[in-house]
Amino acid sequence: MPEIEEKKPTSEALLHDATISPRDDRRFRGKAMRSVVPYKEHATWKIAPDRPDPIDLLEKFNKGRVEELIPIRWGRMAQSPFTFYRGSAALMAYDLASSPSIKVRVQACGDCHLFNFGAFATPERNIVFDINDFDETLPAPWEWDLKRLAVSFVLAARDNGIKPKYQAAAAEAVARSYREKTDEYAHTSLLDIWYSRIDWTKVIEQTSDPNLQKERKDRLKQAMKRTTQDHYFPKLTEQIDGQFMIKDSPPLIYHWKDKSFIDQFRNAIPAYRDSLQEDKRRLFDRYKLTDVAVKVVGIGSVGTMCGVALFLAPDNEPLLLQIKEASESVLEPYAGKSEFANHGHRVIAGQRIAQSASDIFLGWTQFENGKNFYIRQLRDTKVKPEVELWEGAEMVSGAEFMGAVLARAHARAGDSAVLSGYLGHSDEFDRAIADFAMSYADQTEKDHAALTAAIRSGRIKAVSETEAES
């Protein structure tokens, strides 16, 4: 496989102005950047002459993954251009690194596509809607998240067979909503931005389509019924010789060949405990580890070492924790190295910065083999967007909603005044992002075709879960 040259970071800028600088001054600085990076420069996607073969680049990021799981990763990515996109954040990071930017940083999600948003329960048991995946989070240019989200709407619309005019309208809606919400946050106090949350139940109440409103109510109702005690514990475990164990369901859930996984996790628990807040440590101490199994998740994460751990308190009260390996963010070759030695710490710190509310059991640790991990509760009242039901109008509405959510996440650590000054009040920037999104979606379809060709030729081995089970 040919060596892939990594692009070097171009900026070490702070996320915000550390001086007591008036909003109007910061807005003026942003406005001045329009002449440096005109909106029209965002509109075009041009493939770099030295762009590596997309399969070569993605194979590079398979290094260190569990070998027998990599064909499942390729199989999931091969299903459609959109699933390919969801598993190829590293490829888009390479492409975005040379795209126009005003060099203003935020705490970027790093893999900002629409399926990495959703509703979930806060520690107070309220239901909020927010970004919910931060595996690739890093301080990075704000444009990267926005463009990745806009492209994801184009590809999702194409998956649903929606007409091109709605594809472009959805991408434009992402940018418009982001711009308008950023302007609102530019006039909001820092504390009010930090306290801002999006109540999912209110969103459901305001859903204009009665069928979609009912669907959202039903899904939330089902999610709230699926408690760890009454749903996931009996579904995922079984009693063997009087002891509760996680059920094997290969190839997606299984126990490792030897005891190395559970032994390393057991030895890493003290470091994880230390990463929790003091009061949460007291709560965690009431549970005892019972079992650990490998659990394959997502698309981009397939092949990394991920698992589920079962803890029990007295009276067999369960706690199910998800263990996810954390390696270098795909943004780091282009935005600079993380300040954290442990990449699990990087993920958790970024999540706490950008997310309006986070799981009480969020923490990080390291195994004896040097691998970094972060840990959280497994499926705590989570509701995914019902994207498969969206037609043109719903796709545009969803884009508006998530563009606003992204603006709130960026406002927590970035400088909305500078961004608002740059974005202005016209729709010129919005249309530029829509043009880019349509062009880059075309590129993704070509890259997906390259993957399917590699599979047909035998260069890449890909299997579906059905094939893996047989």
Secondary structure as the mmCIF struct_conf table of DSSP 4:
data_model
#
loop_
_struct_conf.conf_type_id
_struct_conf.id
_struct_conf.beg_label_comp_id
_struct_conf.beg_label_asym_id
_struct_conf.beg_label_seq_id
_struct_conf.end_label_comp_id
_struct_conf.end_label_asym_id
_struct_conf.end_label_seq_id
HELX_LH_PP_P HELX_LH_PP_P1 PRO A 2 PRO A 9
BEND BEND1 LEU A 15 HIS A 16
BEND BEND2 THR A 19 THR A 19
HELX_RH_AL_P HELX_RH_AL_P1 ARG A 23 ALA A 32
TURN_TY1_P TURN_TY1_P1 MET A 33 VAL A 36
BEND BEND3 VAL A 37 VAL A 37
HELX_RH_3T_P HELX_RH_3T_P1 TYR A 39 HIS A 42
TURN_TY1_P TURN_TY1_P2 ALA A 43 ALA A 43
TURN_TY1_P TURN_TY1_P3 PRO A 49 ASP A 50
HELX_LH_PP_P HELX_LH_PP_P2 ARG A 51 ASP A 53
HELX_RH_AL_P HELX_RH_AL_P2 PRO A 54 LYS A 60
TURN_TY1_P TURN_TY1_P4 PHE A 61 GLY A 64
BEND BEND4 ARG A 65 ARG A 65
HELX_RH_3T_P HELX_RH_3T_P2 GLU A 67 LEU A 69
HELX_RH_AL_P HELX_RH_AL_P3 ILE A 70 MET A 77
TURN_TY1_P TURN_TY1_P5 ALA A 78 GLN A 79
HELX_RH_AL_P HELX_RH_AL_P4 PRO A 81 ARG A 86
TURN_TY1_P TURN_TY1_P6 GLY A 87 GLY A 87
HELX_RH_AL_P HELX_RH_AL_P5 ALA A 89 LEU A 96
TURN_TY1_P TURN_TY1_P7 ALA A 97 SER A 98
BEND BEND5 SER A 99 SER A 99
STRN STRN1 ARG A 105 ALA A 108
BEND BEND6 GLY A 110 ASP A 111
HELX_RH_3T_P HELX_RH_3T_P3 LEU A 114 ASN A 116
STRN STRN2 PHE A 117 ALA A 121
TURN_TY1_P TURN_TY1_P8 PRO A 123 GLU A 124
BEND BEND7 ARG A 125 ARG A 125
STRN STRN3 ILE A 127 ILE A 131
TURN_TY1_P TURN_TY1_P9 ASP A 135 GLU A 136
STRN STRN4 LEU A 138 PRO A 141
HELX_RH_AL_P HELX_RH_AL_P6 TRP A 142 ASP A 159
TURN_TY1_P TURN_TY1_P10 ASN A 160 GLY A 161
HELX_RH_AL_P HELX_RH_AL_P7 PRO A 164 TYR A 185
TURN_TY1_P TURN_TY1_P11 ALA A 186 HIS A 187
BEND BEND8 THR A 188 THR A 188
HELX_RH_AL_P HELX_RH_AL_P8 LEU A 190 TYR A 195
STRN STRN5 ASP A 199 ASP A 199
HELX_RH_AL_P HELX_RH_AL_P9 TRP A 200 GLU A 205
TURN_TY1_P TURN_TY1_P12 GLN A 206 GLN A 206
BEND BEND9 ASP A 209 ASP A 209
HELX_RH_AL_P HELX_RH_AL_P10 PRO A 210 LYS A 225
HELX_RH_PI_P HELX_RH_PI_P1 THR A 228 TYR A 232
HELX_RH_AL_P HELX_RH_AL_P11 PHE A 233 LEU A 236
STRN STRN6 THR A 237 ILE A 240
TURN_TY1_P TURN_TY1_P13 ASP A 241 GLY A 242
STRN STRN7 GLN A 243 ILE A 246
HELX_LH_PP_P HELX_LH_PP_P3 LYS A 247 ASP A 248
STRN STRN8 SER A 249 SER A 249
TURN_TY1_P TURN_TY1_P14 PRO A 250 LEU A 252
STRN STRN9 ILE A 253 TYR A 254
BEND BEND10 LYS A 257 LYS A 259
HELX_RH_AL_P HELX_RH_AL_P12 SER A 260 SER A 275
BEND BEND11 LEU A 276 LEU A 276
HELX_RH_AL_P HELX_RH_AL_P13 GLU A 278 PHE A 284
TURN_TY1_P TURN_TY1_P15 ASP A 285 ARG A 286
STRN STRN10 LYS A 288 LYS A 295
BEND BEND12 GLY A 298 ILE A 299
TURN_TY1_P TURN_TY1_P16 GLY A 300 GLY A 303
BEND BEND13 THR A 304 THR A 304
STRN STRN11 CYS A 306 ALA A 313
HELX_RH_3T_P HELX_RH_3T_P4 PRO A 314 ASN A 316
STRN STRN12 GLU A 317 ALA A 326
TURN_TY1_P TURN_TY1_P17 VAL A 330 LEU A 331
HELX_RH_AL_P HELX_RH_AL_P14 GLU A 332 ALA A 335
BEND BEND14 GLU A 339 GLU A 339
BEND BEND15 ALA A 341 ASN A 342
HELX_RH_AL_P HELX_RH_AL_P15 HIS A 343 ALA A 354
BEND BEND16 GLN A 355 ALA A 357
TURN_TY1_P TURN_TY1_P18 ILE A 360 PHE A 361
STRN STRN13 GLY A 363 GLN A 366
TURN_TY1_P TURN_TY1_P19 GLU A 368 ASN A 369
BEND BEND17 GLY A 370 GLY A 370
STRN STRN14 ASN A 372 GLN A 377
BEND BEND18 LEU A 378 LEU A 378
BEND BEND19 ASP A 380 THR A 381
STRN STRN15 VAL A 383 VAL A 383
HELX_RH_3T_P HELX_RH_3T_P5 VAL A 387 LEU A 389
HELX_RH_AL_P HELX_RH_AL_P16 GLY A 392 ALA A 413
BEND BEND20 GLY A 414 GLY A 414
HELX_RH_AL_P HELX_RH_AL_P17 SER A 416 LEU A 423
BEND BEND21 HIS A 425 ASP A 427
HELX_RH_AL_P HELX_RH_AL_P18 GLU A 428 SER A 457
TURN_TY1_P TURN_TY1_P20 GLY A 458 GLY A 458
BEND BEND22 ARG A 459 ILE A 460
HELX_RH_AL_P HELX_RH_AL_P19 GLU A 465 GLU A 469
#
